[in-house]
Amino acid sequence: MLQVARHPHIPSYYLATANRWESCPVLQASIDCDVCVVGGGLAGVSAALNLREKGFSVALLEGAQIGFGASGRNGGQVIAGFACDINTVRQQLGTEPSKLLWDMSVEAVAMIEQRITQHDISCDWRRGFLSVAVKPRHLRELQAWQHELETEYGYMGTLLLDRLQLAEQLASERYQGALLDPYSGHLHPLNYLLGLAKAAQDAGVSIYEQTQAIKLEQGSRARVITEQGVMSCDHVVLACNAYIGRLVPELGRTIMSAGTYMIATEPLGAKRAEQLITNNLAICDTNFVLDYYRLSADHRLLFGGKVSYSGRQPRHLAMAMRKDMLKVFPQLADVKIDYAWGGLCDITVNRAPDFGRFADNIYYLQGFSGHGINITGLAGKVVAEAIAGTASRFDVFSKIKHKSFPGGKWLRMPALVLAMAYFRMLDYL
């Protein structure tokens, strides 16, 4: 079990089933390294590991504990693509760059499986993902997307399921059909991250927990100031996402925090779980404000959804999430909820990832918009390539244009709430 610290993890199913992790020291000295990574989530840890494999000396600073943020609390779904429609990127960058980005997202899924195998990470990795259509027009859109995947992006092997075929995979009458992707999948995100962090440590990365970066000084040798120490380095990678705070306020203008929430049922037993979701698939619906769910290794249903921009967790969270779950699986009315939790992710206006340079030697990775498990790993790889001198793949991402959220400091949240209310209304049409 993870040890309680000054900024402990929130209680969750993932925390209750976490692999052992030895807490790392607080930075209490002035230290030099080639690269300082700020942020101990999947993006930061992936960047640190990839950089160390390229021969750099690397230190990672985490303000709380490894996996404290979205990387340790999310839905665990590993899906090719991005949070945005790939055509969002295509309209900005053109056909070839969008094809390159799609291919990299597919590569990112394969990278996760490769890391799990290479480092023997116990994290319940499973292949198979269903995108389920709530309305008939959603099924038509999935059919068009399957055609585009095959003809424009060469992504073969998906299977369109009608309502009767879907019933063989999923015991819910809520949906019109689905698109089955056998290559995407799901895992225990906190255990995956802890395994990746252990691999980084074994490779020589110095990890400091409970070490919040409070100031960043630019220069040919950058300095990251913490409460009790200083990290001097040639390069900095900022992977703070929703927790960027006051460190670099400029980066916070193009992202906004969003709360998402999950529950875990009591164990259903192997037979009942298999009857609920055949073949242990990960599932996500096609609504704008979507539901996502899957089975755990101990045969619970892990069910996620809802969105909040106020920073406040919904009242009676377990009860509210259970109500959503029963819309999908009314046959679970007798089942207890053992865990309920939430957390913050960062979103961009267009939902595309936001990678770039804040200065020549200061890189940032953010804006995963709720679609981060595979793209964070890719982010760590391409930023390591860029720092090592081959920036072509990183630069494709950095060319995606991002707007600031409208409304400024005080009105951006109310403006987004109004916009989300509009899109939520479309889910009912």
Secondary structure, DSSP 4 states (H G I P E B T S, - for coil): -PPP-SSPPPP-HHHHTPPP-PPPPPP-SEEEEEEEEE--SHHHHHHHHHHHHTT--EEEE-SS-TT-SGGGTS--EE-SS-SS-HHHHHHHH-HHHHHHHHHHHHHHHHHHHHHHHHHT--S--EEEEEEEESSHHHHHHHHHHHHHHHHHS-----EEEEHHHHHTTB--SS-SEEEEEEEEEE--HHHHHHHHHHHHHHHT-EEESS--EEEEE-SSSEEEEESS-EEEEEEEEE--GGG-TTTSGGGGGG-EEEEEEEEEEPP--HHHHHHHBGGG-EEEESSSS--EEEE-TTSPEEEEEEEESSSPPPTTHHHHHHHHHHHH-GGGTTPPEEEEEEEEEEE-SS---EEEEEETTEEEEE--TT--HHHHHHHHHHHHHHHTT--HHHHHHHTS--PPPTTHHHHHHHHHHHHHHHHHHHTT-
